[in-house]
């Protein structure tokens, strides 16, 4: 989310939000370290789907289904177009699953074990704002209403498929919602999830349930956080995994068993790896075709990346590359 994107979001959800500052740059030393990698961690990067930014195809979130299809949320509202939730088959065929009204945005999406798709709707209309589900062979249904003005960004599902966690970028909050439907509960409210008045007004952004914890990024603070889920379901102490990730957006883990995270650095047109001990490593940059990357999903050693195309020439796209496991564990930048 770059500067003008944040302004558009603020106009959608909080009209009183003031204009935001310019994007922060990565320190030159970190950039030079990333450029000096002896062996690329991600190779064979290519575009598998080019999107029409002017038509509202601004990809925000991506997940993968068991058959290898990709679920992509399209914001739409940045250029005054309807948002969409689409499926891209392994052969590249695109199917629109959900279309929203002009003025709405479809944010994070998550996939249940039974094939149900869950997704966030950001809307100025209180009858639409909230979390929705799309059952297989069913129709969209809102399962949790949220007040208009909530900036519902990332979305994740716990391992039991009973609880959804939502990152609210303006309210410094992670919401918990039962997949069966019902009121949203403020699971965690913390300054660590807050936006910054000197940043982009984007706090909690990406979110993933992983190995008994909720992991969340904070864009303005440039942090990746881990919050254990206790036996009672309450949040444990917040752990800062990394804090040098300016412009962090969404992220995914190498596998269910690994705490190595692949992180989109939207403002920098870069991708980073964060290791469990907090070390970071830049593994892709704009020379690979990144254009405001927002999210990723990993299947084996194959990595997909969504580019929202916010900067001219607005090259919104879906890219795929291959993770070199040997290079991944051969060292880190910082």
C-alpha positions as CSV (number, residue, x, y, z in Angstrom):
1,X,0.0,0.0,0.0
2,X,1.7,3.1,-1.1
3,X,0.8,6.7,-0.3
4,X,-2.0,7.3,-2.7
5,X,-3.5,3.9,-1.9
6,X,-3.6,4.7,1.7
7,X,-5.4,8.0,1.0
8,X,-8.0,6.1,-1.0
9,X,-8.5,3.6,1.8
10,X,-8.8,6.4,4.3
11,X,-11.4,8.0,2.1
12,X,-13.3,4.7,2.1
13,X,-13.3,3.9,5.8
14,X,-12.3,7.1,7.7
15,X,-13.0,10.3,5.9
16,X,-11.4,12.4,8.6
17,X,-7.9,10.7,8.2
18,X,-5.4,13.3,7.1
19,X,-2.9,12.9,4.2
20,X,0.0,10.6,5.0
21,X,3.7,10.9,4.7
22,X,6.1,9.6,2.1
23,X,7.1,5.9,2.2
24,X,10.2,5.0,4.2
25,X,13.2,3.7,2.4
26,X,15.3,0.7,3.3
27,X,18.7,1.7,4.7
28,X,21.3,1.6,2.1
29,X,23.4,-0.9,4.0
30,X,20.6,-3.5,4.0
31,X,19.9,-2.9,0.4
32,X,23.6,-3.5,-0.5
33,X,23.6,-6.7,1.6
34,X,20.6,-7.9,-0.4
35,X,22.3,-7.1,-3.7
36,X,25.4,-9.0,-2.8
37,X,23.8,-12.4,-2.3
38,X,26.1,-15.0,-3.9
39,X,23.2,-17.4,-4.8
40,X,19.6,-16.3,-5.4
41,X,17.0,-17.7,-2.9
42,X,14.2,-17.3,-5.5
43,X,14.9,-18.2,-9.1
44,X,13.0,-18.5,-12.4
45,X,10.6,-15.7,-11.6
46,X,8.0,-15.2,-14.3
47,X,4.6,-13.7,-14.7
48,X,1.8,-16.2,-14.9
49,X,-1.1,-13.7,-14.9
50,X,-1.2,-10.0,-15.9
51,X,-4.1,-8.1,-14.4
52,X,-5.9,-5.0,-15.6
53,X,-5.2,-2.4,-13.0
54,X,-7.5,0.2,-14.6
55,X,-10.3,-2.3,-14.4
56,X,-9.9,-2.7,-10.7
57,X,-7.7,-5.8,-10.7
58,X,-5.4,-4.8,-7.8
59,X,-4.5,-8.0,-6.1
60,X,-4.4,-7.9,-2.3
61,X,-4.5,-11.4,-1.0
62,X,-3.8,-14.9,-2.3
63,X,-4.2,-18.5,-1.2
64,X,-4.0,-21.9,-2.8
65,X,-6.5,-24.7,-3.0
66,X,-5.8,-28.4,-2.9
67,X,-6.1,-28.7,-6.7
68,X,-3.5,-25.9,-7.2
69,X,-5.9,-23.2,-8.0
70,X,-5.3,-19.7,-6.6
71,X,-7.8,-17.5,-4.8
72,X,-7.0,-13.8,-5.3
73,X,-8.8,-10.8,-3.7
74,X,-9.0,-7.7,-6.0
75,X,-9.5,-4.4,-4.3
76,X,-11.2,-2.5,-7.1
77,X,-12.1,0.6,-5.2
78,X,-8.7,2.4,-5.8
79,X,-9.8,3.1,-9.4
80,X,-13.6,3.2,-8.7
81,X,-14.3,-0.3,-9.9
82,X,-16.1,-3.2,-8.2
83,X,-13.9,-5.5,-6.0
84,X,-13.7,-9.2,-7.0
85,X,-12.7,-12.5,-5.5
86,X,-11.4,-14.7,-8.3
87,X,-10.1,-18.2,-8.8
88,X,-7.2,-18.9,-11.2
89,X,-7.0,-22.5,-12.3
90,X,-3.6,-24.4,-12.8
91,X,-4.2,-23.8,-16.5
92,X,-4.6,-20.1,-16.0
93,X,-8.3,-19.8,-16.5
94,X,-9.8,-17.0,-14.3
95,X,-13.3,-17.3,-12.8
96,X,-15.0,-14.6,-10.8
97,X,-16.4,-16.0,-7.6
98,X,-17.6,-12.8,-5.9
99,X,-18.2,-9.3,-7.2
100,X,-18.9,-6.4,-4.8
101,X,-20.4,-3.0,-5.3
102,X,-18.3,0.0,-6.3
103,X,-16.9,1.6,-3.2
104,X,-16.3,-1.7,-1.4
105,X,-13.0,-3.5,-1.1
106,X,-12.3,-7.2,-0.7
107,X,-9.3,-7.7,1.6
108,X,-7.8,-10.9,3.0
109,X,-9.1,-14.3,2.2
110,X,-8.7,-17.7,3.9
111,X,-9.6,-21.2,2.9
112,X,-11.3,-23.7,5.2
113,X,-10.6,-27.5,5.2
114,X,-14.1,-28.1,3.7
115,X,-13.4,-25.7,0.8
116,X,-15.3,-22.8,2.3
117,X,-13.7,-19.4,1.4
118,X,-13.8,-16.6,3.9
119,X,-13.0,-13.0,3.0
120,X,-13.0,-9.5,4.5
121,X,-15.2,-6.8,3.1
122,X,-14.3,-3.2,3.8
123,X,-17.3,-1.0,3.1
124,X,-18.8,2.4,4.0
125,X,-22.1,0.5,4.0
126,X,-22.9,-1.0,7.5
127,X,-25.0,-3.7,5.9
128,X,-21.9,-5.1,4.1
129,X,-18.9,-4.3,6.2
130,X,-17.6,-7.5,7.9
131,X,-16.4,-11.0,7.3
132,X,-18.1,-13.2,4.7
133,X,-18.0,-16.8,3.7
134,X,-18.6,-18.6,0.4
135,X,-19.4,-22.3,0.8
136,X,-18.6,-24.7,-2.0
137,X,-21.5,-24.5,-4.5
138,X,-23.2,-21.9,-2.2
139,X,-23.7,-18.1,-2.2
140,X,-21.9,-15.4,-0.2
141,X,-23.1,-14.9,3.4
142,X,-21.9,-12.4,6.0
143,X,-21.0,-14.2,9.2
144,X,-19.8,-11.3,11.2
145,X,-21.0,-7.7,10.9
146,X,-18.5,-4.9,11.6
147,X,-19.1,-1.2,11.9
148,X,-18.5,0.7,8.7
149,X,-15.1,2.3,8.9
150,X,-13.2,-0.8,10.1
151,X,-10.2,-1.4,8.0
152,X,-10.3,-5.2,7.8
153,X,-7.0,-6.2,6.2
154,X,-5.5,-9.7,6.7
155,X,-7.5,-12.8,7.5
156,X,-6.4,-16.2,8.8
157,X,-8.0,-19.4,10.1
158,X,-6.8,-21.5,13.0
159,X,-5.8,-25.1,12.8
160,X,-9.1,-26.3,14.1
161,X,-11.1,-24.4,11.5
162,X,-13.2,-22.9,14.2
163,X,-11.8,-19.4,14.6
164,X,-10.9,-16.6,12.2
165,X,-8.5,-13.9,13.1
166,X,-8.7,-10.5,11.4
167,X,-6.1,-7.8,11.3
168,X,-7.7,-4.3,11.6
169,X,-5.2,-1.8,10.3
170,X,-6.8,1.3,11.9
171,X,-8.1,0.0,15.3
172,X,-4.9,-1.5,16.6
173,X,-6.9,-4.7,16.9
174,X,-6.9,-8.4,16.0
175,X,-10.5,-9.6,15.9
176,X,-11.6,-13.2,16.6
177,X,-14.7,-14.6,14.8
178,X,-16.2,-18.1,15.0
179,X,-16.4,-19.7,11.5
180,X,-20.0,-20.7,12.4
181,X,-20.8,-17.0,12.6
182,X,-21.4,-14.6,15.4
183,X,-20.2,-11.3,16.9
184,X,-16.6,-10.3,16.5
185,X,-14.5,-10.3,19.6
186,X,-11.5,-8.0,20.2
187,X,-9.0,-10.7,20.8
188,X,-6.0,-8.4,21.1
189,X,-5.8,-4.6,21.3
190,X,-2.2,-3.3,21.5
191,X,-0.1,-0.3,20.6
192,X,2.1,-2.8,18.8
193,X,-0.7,-3.2,16.3
194,X,-1.3,0.5,15.9
195,X,-0.7,2.7,12.8
196,X,1.6,5.7,13.1
197,X,0.7,9.3,12.6
198,X,4.0,9.8,11.0
199,X,3.6,6.7,8.7
200,X,1.0,5.5,6.4
201,X,-1.9,5.0,8.8
202,X,-1.6,1.2,8.3
203,X,-1.0,-0.7,11.5
204,X,-1.8,-4.5,11.7
205,X,-1.8,-5.8,8.1
206,X,-0.9,-9.4,7.3
207,X,-1.9,-12.2,9.6
208,X,-1.2,-15.9,9.8
209,X,-2.1,-18.6,12.3
210,X,1.0,-20.8,12.5
211,X,2.2,-23.4,15.0
212,X,-0.1,-22.4,17.8
213,X,0.4,-18.7,17.4
214,X,-1.0,-15.7,15.6
215,X,1.6,-13.9,13.6
216,X,0.9,-10.4,12.4
217,X,2.8,-7.6,10.6
218,X,2.6,-3.9,11.4
219,X,3.2,-1.8,8.3
220,X,4.0,1.5,10.0
221,X,6.3,0.0,12.6
222,X,8.0,-2.4,10.1
223,X,7.5,-5.3,12.5
224,X,6.7,-9.0,12.3
225,X,5.1,-10.1,15.6
226,X,4.2,-13.5,17.1
227,X,1.4,-13.8,19.6
228,X,1.0,-17.3,21.2
229,X,-2.5,-18.6,21.6
230,X,-2.9,-19.9,25.2
231,X,-4.8,-23.0,26.2
232,X,-7.8,-20.8,27.0
233,X,-7.6,-19.2,23.6
234,X,-6.5,-15.9,25.0
235,X,-3.4,-14.1,23.5
236,X,-0.1,-14.6,25.2
237,X,2.8,-12.1,25.4
238,X,3.6,-10.3,22.1
239,X,7.0,-11.3,20.7
240,X,8.8,-9.1,18.2
241,X,10.4,-11.4,15.6
242,X,11.8,-8.7,13.4
243,X,11.7,-4.9,13.4
244,X,13.6,-3.8,10.3
245,X,10.9,-4.5,7.7
246,X,9.9,-1.1,6.4
247,X,6.6,-1.2,4.4
248,X,5.8,-4.8,5.4
249,X,2.6,-6.1,4.0
250,X,1.5,-9.8,4.1
251,X,3.6,-12.9,4.4
252,X,3.5,-16.7,4.4
253,X,5.7,-19.5,5.9
254,X,7.9,-21.9,4.0
255,X,5.9,-24.8,5.4
256,X,3.6,-25.8,8.2
257,X,6.7,-27.0,10.1
258,X,8.9,-24.1,9.4
259,X,9.0,-20.6,11.0
260,X,10.9,-19.1,8.1
261,X,8.6,-16.4,6.7
262,X,8.6,-14.9,3.2
263,X,7.5,-11.3,3.5
264,X,6.2,-8.7,1.0
265,X,7.8,-5.3,1.4
266,X,5.2,-3.3,-0.5
267,X,6.7,0.2,-0.3
268,X,10.1,-1.0,-1.3
269,X,9.2,-3.3,-4.3
270,X,11.1,-6.0,-2.5
271,X,10.6,-9.4,-0.9
272,X,12.4,-10.6,2.2
273,X,12.9,-13.7,4.2
274,X,12.7,-13.5,8.0
275,X,14.4,-16.3,9.9
276,X,13.2,-17.6,13.3
277,X,16.0,-15.8,15.1
278,X,15.0,-12.4,13.6
279,X,17.6,-12.2,10.9
280,X,16.3,-10.9,7.5
281,X,17.4,-11.2,4.0
282,X,16.3,-9.4,0.8
283,X,15.6,-12.1,-1.8
284,X,13.8,-10.2,-4.6
285,X,13.5,-6.6,-5.8
286,X,12.1,-4.5,-8.6
287,X,14.5,-6.0,-11.1
288,X,12.5,-9.2,-10.9
289,X,9.3,-7.3,-11.8
290,X,8.0,-6.6,-8.3
291,X,5.5,-3.8,-8.3
292,X,4.1,-3.0,-4.9
293,X,4.0,-6.7,-3.8
294,X,1.2,-7.5,-1.3
295,X,1.2,-11.2,-0.5
296,X,2.5,-14.6,-1.3
297,X,1.6,-18.3,-1.1
298,X,4.0,-21.2,-1.1
299,X,3.4,-24.8,-2.4
300,X,6.5,-27.0,-1.9
301,X,9.3,-25.0,-3.4
302,X,7.0,-22.9,-5.7
303,X,6.2,-19.4,-4.5
304,X,3.5,-17.2,-5.9
305,X,3.6,-13.4,-5.4
306,X,0.8,-10.8,-6.0
307,X,1.8,-7.4,-7.2
308,X,-0.8,-4.7,-6.8
309,X,0.8,-2.4,-9.4
310,X,0.3,0.8,-7.6
311,X,3.1,2.7,-9.3
312,X,3.1,3.6,-13.0
313,X,3.0,1.7,-15.3
314,X,0.7,-0.2,-12.9
315,X,1.9,-3.7,-13.7
316,X,-0.5,-5.6,-11.5
317,X,0.3,-9.3,-11.8
318,X,0.7,-12.7,-10.3
319,X,4.3,-14.1,-10.4
320,X,5.7,-17.5,-9.7
321,X,9.2,-18.5,-8.8
322,X,11.2,-21.4,-7.3
323,X,12.7,-21.4,-3.8
324,X,16.3,-22.6,-3.7
325,X,16.3,-24.4,-0.3
326,X,20.1,-24.7,-0.2
327,X,20.5,-20.9,-0.8
328,X,17.8,-20.1,1.7
329,X,19.7,-21.7,4.5
330,X,23.1,-20.6,3.3
331,X,23.1,-17.3,5.2
332,X,21.2,-14.2,6.1
333,X,21.8,-10.5,5.6
334,X,21.1,-9.2,9.1
